[in-house]
């Protein structure tokens, strides 16, 4: 298998806007809200409109990883097929997006490193949605989240009241696995199937569809879905805050380790908590999860997720903490 193979059909047919300052942008897209029915711990999530309103939000936000798909055409344009085998997206979420709002993704070349670029997404009015980096491996430059994680590991989170049942170094049970199919739902945390996602994805591709012939042996799973695979069973494996409480994604990094995740393959899920933290409104934890293809025991993808829990959502949270 080589990374410089190209064949038809091409993965995307997206009109790109090229600027003289080494920035390429995609079109405005209106991502779909697919988590309104999400539940965990027996209650609705922040993606439910009423729950979001109770936290002072305008409506249930669209899940942050949804925006990752808008970068795929831009990064395939820059790095070709390598993006699907060695790509890494690393992003800090800044502003929530609700259904009906439009978002534009942009990529700016790093003139000092051909394997790295900066990324950003913004609403139609210019409000920033996320910032970060994209890169291709196998030897990735430092990512946007590297310094954020370093600060989190170096600082004490102080007294914790919602995620105090978690600890740095905590690992999963070791027997978790996930098999990607087109028609099976991903459970309470992600109440939709891959086929349903592909019907509403912002950047459709023939490489994602049943029967796709790719150099990797079949249809590939969109990069935005990798956090779904790693997080769908996390609550059942003990990686959960005290309940009832409402969570959100703060940072996300998804890296492919030499090949894409493929539909029909089974992957072992190995997870570890690597840092804990706290801010004025949240307590938070960082989880690093690796997907390993059980057919050949080869690590395929690594997902670094920083998720927070709203202090106000936990009944009886100590005042002033």
C-alpha atoms as one frame of an Amber mdcrd trajectory, in Angstrom:
protein
   0.000   0.000   0.000   1.348   3.438  -0.884   0.149   6.869   0.104   0.507
   8.449  -3.333  -2.101   6.290  -5.086  -5.062   8.182  -6.528  -8.099   6.724
  -8.214 -11.640   7.597  -9.150 -14.033   8.575  -7.830 -12.307  11.281  -5.846
 -13.443  11.542  -2.222 -15.063  14.982  -2.357 -16.633  17.348  -4.829 -16.453
  20.509  -2.747 -15.865  23.990  -4.111 -12.922  25.570  -2.300 -11.993  29.240
  -1.913  -8.249  29.811  -2.311  -6.676  33.009  -1.004  -3.266  34.560  -1.535
  -2.355  34.280   2.159  -2.025  30.469   1.961  -5.555  29.988   3.310  -8.129
  27.691   1.743 -11.758  27.781   2.868 -14.775  25.635   2.214 -18.366  26.746
   1.691 -20.762  27.679   4.455 -22.483  24.559   5.744 -25.411  24.075   8.127
 -24.504  21.035  10.270 -27.319  18.873  11.591 -28.270  18.343  15.229 -28.271
  14.571  15.754 -27.988  14.333  19.545 -31.279  15.854  20.688 -32.291  12.385
  21.919 -28.994  11.656  23.689 -29.244  10.426  27.265 -26.933   9.175  29.992
 -27.338   8.549  33.672 -31.095   8.430  33.078 -31.447  12.051  31.969 -31.174
  14.223  28.867 -27.904  15.839  27.777 -26.853  19.388  26.957 -27.953  18.717
  23.357 -31.588  18.741  24.493 -33.069  22.236  24.120 -34.736  22.339  27.543
 -31.616  21.071  29.296 -29.468  23.573  27.425 -31.822  26.404  28.439 -31.482
  25.401  32.099 -27.751  26.089  31.762 -28.241  29.473  30.117 -27.678  28.303
  26.537 -29.856  29.397  23.609 -30.558  25.834  22.411 -29.097  22.360  22.390
 -25.709  22.660  20.651 -24.509  20.531  17.769 -21.778  18.110  18.831 -18.335
  19.666  18.249 -16.823  16.754  16.242 -19.514  17.307  13.598 -17.452  20.273
  12.380 -14.430  18.052  11.705 -15.980  16.811   8.448 -15.825  20.284   6.944
 -12.032  20.113   7.091 -11.711  16.815   5.223 -12.008  18.237   1.656  -9.553
  21.019   2.527  -6.988  18.593   3.926  -7.374  16.026   1.135  -6.753  18.946
  -1.221  -3.521  19.670   0.673  -2.211  16.169   1.410  -4.164  13.779  -0.817
  -4.876  10.231   0.347  -2.362  10.629   3.184  -5.026  12.534   5.079  -7.161
   9.401   5.455  -4.290   7.223   6.645  -1.993   9.574   8.609  -4.121  12.665
   9.330  -4.473  14.359  12.712  -6.979  17.065  13.689  -6.435  18.837  17.007
  -8.984  21.454  18.078 -10.177  23.626  20.949 -13.907  24.360  20.815 -14.715
  28.022  21.411 -18.382  28.684  20.649 -21.342  26.327  20.469 -23.330  26.043
  17.242 -27.070  25.344  17.118 -29.042  23.864  14.260 -29.779  26.420  11.550
 -26.495  28.282  11.988 -23.923  28.093   9.206 -20.220  27.356   9.644 -17.212
  27.792   7.352 -13.946  25.839   7.788 -10.537  27.235   6.783  -7.008  25.834
   6.600  -3.854  27.970   6.515  -0.512  26.522   5.462   2.396  26.491   7.902
   5.252  27.871   5.828   7.826  26.356   8.173   6.433  22.800   8.058   4.801
  21.201   5.009   3.181  18.552   7.224   1.346  21.024   9.449  -1.404  23.633
   9.036  -3.574  25.761  11.280  -7.336  25.333  11.175 -10.307  27.381  12.211
 -14.059  27.341  11.802 -16.363  30.317  12.164 -20.057  31.105  11.916 -21.399
  33.171   9.032 -21.104  36.329  11.156 -17.443  35.604  11.963 -17.967  34.203
  15.481 -15.173  31.660  16.075 -16.308  28.045  16.528 -12.974  26.255  16.905
  -9.252  26.694  16.350  -6.447  24.194  16.135  -3.996  22.371  13.921  -3.990
  19.679  11.266  -0.997  17.535  10.400   0.022  14.357   8.616   2.334  11.687
   9.980   3.753   9.280  10.621   5.860  11.760  12.611   3.420  14.486  13.608
   4.570  17.977  14.591   3.285  19.310  17.900  -0.474  19.616  17.868  -2.667
  22.421  19.162  -3.661  20.390  22.213  -0.126  19.399  23.238   0.501  22.556
  25.330  -3.048  22.520  26.745  -2.613  18.948  27.940   0.839  19.758  29.322
  -0.650  22.559  31.440  -3.436  20.276  32.648  -0.995  17.589  33.758   1.219
  20.138  35.522  -1.527  21.925  37.490  -3.506  20.569  40.419  -7.261  20.642
  39.784  -7.998  21.391  43.429 -11.010  19.947  45.217 -13.321  18.038  42.890
 -16.943  17.138  43.636 -18.348  15.645  40.398 -15.363  13.861  38.812 -13.704
  12.944  42.097 -14.564   9.309  41.333 -12.087   9.468  38.425  -8.309   9.514
  38.695  -5.273  10.030  36.490  -3.999   6.670  35.281  -7.438   5.050  35.411
  -7.889   2.606  32.518 -10.811   0.808  30.946 -11.726  -2.808  31.630  -9.545
  -4.064  28.766 -12.261  -6.093  27.055 -14.048  -3.315  25.177 -14.518  -3.529
  21.434 -16.572  -1.827  18.741 -17.596  -3.029  15.281 -18.700  -0.400  12.806
 -21.732  -1.257  10.687 -23.962   0.938   8.567 -27.278   0.167  10.225 -26.749
  -0.358  13.967 -27.270   2.563  16.348 -24.388   3.515  18.627 -26.530   3.487
  21.773 -27.986   6.035  24.198 -25.048   8.421  23.917 -25.239   8.443  20.105
 -28.789   7.508  19.071 -28.119   7.189  15.347 -26.457   4.798  12.903 -23.602
   5.407  10.485 -26.110   5.293   7.615 -28.167   8.008   9.339 -25.035  10.125
   9.835 -24.049   9.732   6.177 -27.494  10.993   5.133 -26.836  14.272   6.960
 -23.041  14.683   6.930 -21.878  18.088   5.699 -19.306  16.611   3.293 -20.594
  13.392   1.677 -18.120  11.081  -0.031 -18.443   7.917  -2.131 -15.558   6.512
  -0.066 -17.896   6.293   2.936 -20.671   4.325   1.218 -21.484   0.587   1.117
 -19.499  -1.146  -1.602 -16.855   1.581  -1.809 -13.620   0.296  -3.324 -10.701
   2.008  -1.632  -7.015   1.146  -1.460  -7.621   0.153   2.170 -10.080  -2.577
   1.259 -13.523  -1.039   1.699 -15.556   1.937   2.909 -13.885   4.148   5.485
 -15.402   5.678   8.621 -15.514   9.511   8.561 -12.968  11.106  10.882 -15.734
  12.964  12.743 -17.122   9.567  13.789 -13.993   8.339  15.580 -14.901  10.143
  18.799 -18.289   8.411  18.602 -16.583   5.003  18.425 -14.326   5.720  21.392
 -16.904   7.502  23.539 -20.093   5.539  22.906 -19.376   2.990  25.645 -17.208
   5.126  27.922 -19.903   5.608  30.559 -20.441   1.846  30.774 -16.703   1.268
  31.293 -16.592   3.464  34.399 -15.462   6.698  32.745 -18.300   8.843  34.019
 -18.842  11.763  36.360 -21.247  11.623  39.284 -24.863  11.827  38.191 -27.045
  13.678  37.533 -24.692  16.079  35.764 -24.401  17.555  32.281 -21.226  17.375
  30.206 -19.709  19.025  27.149 -16.681  18.632  24.887 -13.902  21.212  25.352
 -11.020  19.865  23.243 -10.683  16.988  20.773  -7.775  15.483  18.878  -8.142
  12.598  16.401  -5.056  10.995  14.843  -4.860   8.137  12.317  -1.890   5.824
  12.727  -1.253   4.603   9.177  -4.691   3.663   7.863  -8.331   4.650   8.235
 -10.917   2.972  10.420 -12.946   0.655   8.173 -16.597  -0.310   8.189 -17.016
  -3.974   9.091 -13.829  -4.240  11.142 -13.781  -4.839  14.880 -11.567  -2.607
  17.022 -10.349  -3.095  20.570 -10.871   0.017  22.693  -8.159   0.916  25.228
  -8.702   4.078  27.259  -6.851   5.964  29.991  -7.481   9.171  31.914  -4.393
  11.350  31.502  -5.356  14.584  33.306  -8.014  16.232  35.487  -8.863  19.912
  35.689 -11.324  22.576  36.780 -12.453  26.035  35.709 -14.982  28.545  36.990
 -17.926  26.666  35.447 -16.677  23.115  34.951 -14.734  20.167  36.241 -13.032
  18.279  33.430 -11.002  15.237  32.469  -8.777  14.217  29.571  -9.062  10.701
  28.115  -6.693   9.134  25.595  -8.241   6.213  23.700  -6.650   3.897  21.126
  -8.556   1.854  18.540  -6.713  -1.351  17.547  -7.806  -3.499  14.606  -8.354
  -6.998  16.002  -7.583  -8.602  12.623  -3.873  -7.865  12.888  -3.517  -6.206
  16.320  -2.450  -2.961  14.669  -3.210   0.396  16.341  -5.354   2.354  13.906
  -6.435   5.587  15.589  -5.891   7.596  18.755  -8.457   9.990  20.196  -7.674
  12.566  22.880 -10.849  14.000  24.406 -11.104  16.748  27.014 -14.634  16.855
  28.365 -16.128  18.970  31.089 -19.060  18.754  33.475 -21.081  21.857  34.331
 -20.835  22.476  38.070 -24.296  24.081  38.057 -25.806  20.872  36.686 -24.867
  18.785  39.736 -27.400  19.110  42.598 -25.872  20.406  45.792 -22.569  21.463
  44.271 -20.748  23.380  47.038 -21.179  27.125  46.699 -17.990  28.996  45.862
 -16.120  25.870  44.707
